[in-house]
Amino acid sequence: MKGYRSVSETAKKWGISIRWVNQYILEGRVPGCERLGRSWAVPEDAVKPERQKPGAKKREREEKTS
């Protein structure tokens, strides 16, 4: 698909594992991804998301309930 990369190509480009790329996609941190059957297509111009600090999600949930 023109203008898109596979998850494995994206992982090599970003220097991380395939699992991390999938995790970023599932969390919605990589905009513009398209689902193609059982795999994902990542836009060629997608930027690697920043890693969140440990416990960041937990703190967000605590703030919402307070």
DSSP file (Angstrom, degrees, kcal/mol; ACC not computed):
  #  RESIDUE AA STRUCTURE BP1 BP2  ACC     N-H-->O    O-->H-N    N-H-->O    O-->H-N    TCO  KAPPA ALPHA  PHI   PSI    X-CA   Y-CA   Z-CA
    1    1 A M    >         0   0    0      0, 0.0     3,-1.5     0, 0.0     2,-0.1   0.000 360.0 360.0 360.0 124.0    0.0    0.0    0.0
    2    2 A K  T 3   +     0   0    0      1,-0.2     3,-0.1     3,-0.0    42,-0.0  -0.409 360.0  20.9 -70.4 134.8    1.6    3.2   -1.1
    3    3 A G  T 3  S+     0   0    0      1,-0.3    41,-2.3    -2,-0.1    42,-0.3   0.456 110.0  90.1  89.3   1.8    2.3    5.7    1.6
    4    4 A Y  E <   -A   43   0A   0     -3,-1.5     2,-0.3    39,-0.3    -1,-0.3  -0.905  57.1-153.1-129.8 157.0    2.3    3.1    4.4
    5    5 A R  E     -A   42   0A   0     37,-3.4    37,-3.1    -2,-0.3     2,-0.1  -0.874  25.5-110.3-121.2 158.1    4.8    0.8    6.1
    6    6 A S  E  >  -A   41   0A   0     -2,-0.3     4,-2.2    35,-0.2     5,-0.2  -0.371  34.4-107.0 -77.7 167.7    4.3   -2.6    7.8
    7    7 A V  H  > S+     0   0    0     33,-0.5     4,-2.4     1,-0.2     5,-0.1   0.896 121.2  51.1 -62.8 -40.7    4.7   -2.9   11.5
    8    8 A S  H  > S+     0   0    0      2,-0.2     4,-1.9     1,-0.2    -1,-0.2   0.893 110.3  48.4 -67.1 -38.7    8.0   -4.7   11.1
    9    9 A E  H  > S+     0   0    0      2,-0.2     4,-2.2     1,-0.2    -1,-0.2   0.897 112.5  49.4 -64.9 -39.8    9.4   -2.0    8.8
   10   10 A T  H  X S+     0   0    0     -4,-2.2     4,-2.6     2,-0.2     5,-0.2   0.898 108.0  53.7 -65.6 -41.0    8.3    0.6   11.2
   11   11 A A  H  X>S+     0   0    0     -4,-2.4     5,-2.0     1,-0.2     4,-1.3   0.908 110.3  46.8 -60.9 -43.0    9.9   -1.2   14.1
   12   12 A K  H  <5S+     0   0    0     -4,-1.9    -1,-0.2     2,-0.2    -2,-0.2   0.917 112.7  49.9 -64.2 -43.1   13.2   -1.3   12.2
   13   13 A K  H  <5S+     0   0    0     -4,-2.2    -2,-0.2     1,-0.2    -1,-0.2   0.902 117.3  39.7 -62.6 -42.3   13.0    2.4   11.3
   14   14 A W  H  <5S-     0   0    0     -4,-2.6    -1,-0.2    -5,-0.1    -2,-0.2   0.612 108.2-123.6 -84.6 -13.5   12.2    3.4   14.9
   15   15 A G  T  <5S+     0   0    0     -4,-1.3     2,-0.2     1,-0.3    -3,-0.2   0.838  73.0 107.7  74.5  33.8   14.7    1.0   16.4
   16   16 A I  S   <S-     0   0    0     -5,-2.0    -1,-0.3    -6,-0.2    -2,-0.1  -0.794  73.3 -82.4-132.6 175.6   12.2   -0.8   18.7
   17   17 A S     >  -     0   0    0     -2,-0.2     4,-1.7     1,-0.1     3,-0.2  -0.357  33.9-116.1 -79.4 161.0   10.5   -4.2   18.7
   18   18 A I  H  > S+     0   0    0      1,-0.2     4,-2.5     2,-0.2     5,-0.2   0.871 115.9  60.1 -60.0 -38.0    7.4   -5.1   16.7
   19   19 A R  H  > S+     0   0    0      1,-0.2     4,-2.4     2,-0.2    -1,-0.2   0.894 102.9  50.5 -60.0 -41.3    5.5   -5.5   20.0
   20   20 A W  H  > S+     0   0    0      2,-0.2     4,-2.6     1,-0.2    -1,-0.2   0.908 109.4  50.7 -64.6 -41.1    6.2   -1.9   21.0
   21   21 A V  H  X S+     0   0    0     -4,-1.7     4,-2.3     1,-0.2    -2,-0.2   0.941 111.5  48.0 -61.6 -46.5    4.9   -0.7   17.6
   22   22 A N  H  X S+     0   0    0     -4,-2.5     4,-2.7     1,-0.2    -1,-0.2   0.901 111.1  51.4 -59.6 -40.9    1.7   -2.7   18.1
   23   23 A Q  H  X S+     0   0    0     -4,-2.4     4,-2.0     2,-0.2    -2,-0.2   0.926 109.2  49.4 -63.2 -45.3    1.3   -1.4   21.6
   24   24 A Y  H  <>S+     0   0    0     -4,-2.6     5,-2.6     1,-0.2     6,-0.5   0.905 112.7  48.6 -60.0 -41.3    1.6    2.2   20.5
   25   25 A I  H ><5S+     0   0    0     -4,-2.3     3,-1.5     1,-0.2     5,-0.2   0.940 110.8  49.2 -64.5 -47.5   -1.0    1.6   17.7
   26   26 A L  H 3<5S+     0   0    0     -4,-2.7    -1,-0.2     1,-0.3    -2,-0.2   0.816 108.9  53.3 -64.1 -30.5   -3.4   -0.1   20.1
   27   27 A E  T 3<5S-     0   0    0     -4,-2.0    -1,-0.3    -5,-0.2    -2,-0.2   0.534 115.6-117.6 -79.8  -5.7   -3.1    2.8   22.5
   28   28 A G  T < 5S+     0   0    0     -3,-1.5    -3,-0.2    -4,-0.4    -2,-0.1   0.724  77.7 127.7  78.6  21.5   -3.9    5.2   19.7
   29   29 A R      < +     0   0    0     -5,-2.6    -4,-0.2    -6,-0.2    -5,-0.1   0.463  60.4  63.0 -92.2  -1.9   -0.6    6.9   19.9
   30   30 A V  S >  S-     0   0    0     -6,-0.5     3,-0.9    -5,-0.2    -1,-0.2  -0.891  81.9-149.7-122.2  98.1    0.2    6.6   16.2
   31   31 A P  T 3  S+     0   0    0      0, 0.0    -2,-0.1     0, 0.0    -6,-0.0  -0.328  71.6  29.8 -70.2 148.6   -2.4    8.5   14.2
   32   32 A G  T 3  S+     0   0    0      1,-0.3     2,-0.1    10,-0.1    14,-0.0   0.494  76.0 150.1  88.8   5.5   -3.4    7.4   10.7
   33   33 A C    <   -     0   0    0     -3,-0.9     2,-0.4     9,-0.1    -1,-0.3  -0.448  31.1-152.2 -72.6 144.1   -2.9    3.7   11.1
   34   34 A E  E     -B   41   0A   0      7,-2.3     7,-2.8    -2,-0.1     2,-0.5  -0.949  11.1-130.3-119.6 138.2   -5.1    1.4    9.0
   35   35 A R  E     -B   40   0A   0     -2,-0.4     2,-0.5     5,-0.2     5,-0.2  -0.765  21.6-174.3 -87.3 125.0   -6.2   -2.1    9.8
   36   36 A L  E >   -B   39   0A   0      3,-3.2     3,-1.9    -2,-0.5     2,-0.5  -0.852  61.0 -63.4-121.2  93.5   -5.6   -4.5    7.0
   37   37 A G  T 3  S-     0   0    0     -2,-0.5    -2,-0.0     1,-0.3     0, 0.0  -0.553 118.9 -15.5  66.8-115.9   -7.0   -7.9    7.9
   38   38 A R  T 3  S+     0   0    0     -2,-0.5    -1,-0.3    -3,-0.1     2,-0.2   0.381 129.9  64.7-100.8   3.1   -5.0   -9.0   10.9
   39   39 A S  E <  S- B   0  36A   0     -3,-1.9    -3,-3.2   -32,-0.0     2,-0.3  -0.717  74.4-120.8-122.5 173.4   -2.1   -6.6   10.4
   40   40 A W  E     - B   0  35A   0     -5,-0.2   -33,-0.5    -2,-0.2     2,-0.5  -0.842   6.6-147.1-115.1 149.8   -1.6   -2.8   10.5
   41   41 A A  E     -AB   6  34A   0     -7,-2.8    -7,-2.3    -2,-0.3   -35,-0.2  -0.982  18.0-158.2-113.3 124.2   -0.4   -0.3    8.0
   42   42 A V  E     -A    5   0A   0    -37,-3.1   -37,-3.4    -2,-0.5    -9,-0.1  -0.874  25.5-107.9-105.7 131.6    1.5    2.6    9.5
   43   43 A P  E >   -A    4   0A   0      0, 0.0     3,-1.7     0, 0.0   -39,-0.3  -0.267  23.8-127.0 -56.6 142.0    1.8    5.9    7.6
   44   44 A E  T 3  S+     0   0    0    -41,-2.3   -40,-0.1     1,-0.3   -41,-0.0   0.809 109.6  50.7 -61.0 -30.4    5.4    6.5    6.2
   45   45 A D  T 3  S+     0   0    0    -42,-0.3    -1,-0.3     2,-0.1   -41,-0.1   0.318  80.9 130.4 -92.4   9.5    5.5    9.9    7.9
   46   46 A A    <   -     0   0    0     -3,-1.7     2,-0.4     1,-0.1   -16,-0.1  -0.356  51.0-138.1 -64.8 142.2    4.4    8.6   11.3
   47   47 A V        -     0   0    0     -2,-0.0    -1,-0.1     1,-0.0    -2,-0.1  -0.833  21.8-105.7-105.7 140.2    6.6    9.8   14.2
   48   48 A K        -     0   0    0     -2,-0.4   -18,-0.1     1,-0.1   -27,-0.0  -0.447  40.7-122.8 -63.2 126.7    7.7    7.5   17.0
   49   49 A P        -     0   0    0      0, 0.0     2,-0.1     0, 0.0    -1,-0.1  -0.333  27.4-101.5 -68.9 153.3    5.7    8.4   20.2
   50   50 A E        -     0   0    0      1,-0.1     2,-0.3    -2,-0.0     0, 0.0  -0.462  39.5-108.1 -69.1 145.6    7.5    9.4   23.4
   51   51 A R        -     0   0    0     -2,-0.1     2,-0.2     1,-0.1    -1,-0.1  -0.596  34.4-127.2 -74.7 136.5    7.8    6.7   26.0
   52   52 A Q        -     0   0    0     -2,-0.3     3,-0.1     1,-0.1    -1,-0.1  -0.547  24.8-105.2 -82.3 149.9    5.5    7.4   29.0
   53   53 A K    >   -     0   0    0     -2,-0.2     3,-2.0     1,-0.1     4,-0.3  -0.451  49.5 -87.0 -69.6 146.7    6.9    7.4   32.5
   54   54 A P  T 3  S+     0   0    0      0, 0.0    -1,-0.1     0, 0.0     0, 0.0  -0.294 115.3  19.2 -55.3 134.5    6.0    4.3   34.5
   55   55 A G  T 3> S+     0   0    0     -3,-0.1     4,-2.3     3,-0.0     5,-0.2   0.466  84.0 124.6  85.5   2.0    2.7    4.8   36.3
   56   56 A A  H <> S+     0   0    0     -3,-2.0     4,-2.0     1,-0.2     5,-0.1   0.905  75.7  47.2 -62.9 -41.5    1.5    7.6   34.0
   57   57 A K  H  > S+     0   0    0     -4,-0.3     4,-2.3     2,-0.2    -1,-0.2   0.908 110.5  52.7 -65.7 -40.7   -1.7    5.8   33.1
   58   58 A K  H  > S+     0   0    0      1,-0.2     4,-2.2     2,-0.2    -2,-0.2   0.915 109.4  48.9 -61.6 -43.2   -2.4    5.0   36.8
   59   59 A R  H  X S+     0   0    0     -4,-2.3     4,-2.3     1,-0.2    -1,-0.2   0.887 108.9  53.5 -64.0 -38.9   -2.0    8.7   37.7
   60   60 A E  H  X S+     0   0    0     -4,-2.0     4,-1.8     1,-0.2    -1,-0.2   0.918 109.9  47.5 -62.0 -42.8   -4.3    9.8   34.9
   61   61 A R  H  X S+     0   0    0     -4,-2.3     4,-1.8     1,-0.2    -2,-0.2   0.903 111.1  51.2 -64.9 -40.8   -7.0    7.4   36.2
   62   62 A E  H  X S+     0   0    0     -4,-2.2     4,-1.2     1,-0.2    -1,-0.2   0.887 109.4  50.6 -64.8 -38.2   -6.6    8.6   39.8
   63   63 A E  H  < S+     0   0    0     -4,-2.3    -1,-0.2     1,-0.2    -2,-0.2   0.864 108.8  51.8 -67.3 -35.9   -6.9   12.2   38.6
   64   64 A K  H  < S+     0   0    0     -4,-1.8    -1,-0.2     1,-0.2    -2,-0.2   0.867 111.8  45.5 -69.0 -35.9  -10.1   11.5   36.7
   65   65 A T  H  <        0   0    0     -4,-1.8    -1,-0.2     1,-0.2    -2,-0.2   0.678 360.0 360.0 -82.2 -17.4  -11.8    9.8   39.7
   66   66 A S     <        0   0    0     -4,-1.2    -1,-0.2    -5,-0.2    -2,-0.2   0.481 360.0 360.0 -79.3 360.0  -10.7   12.5   42.2
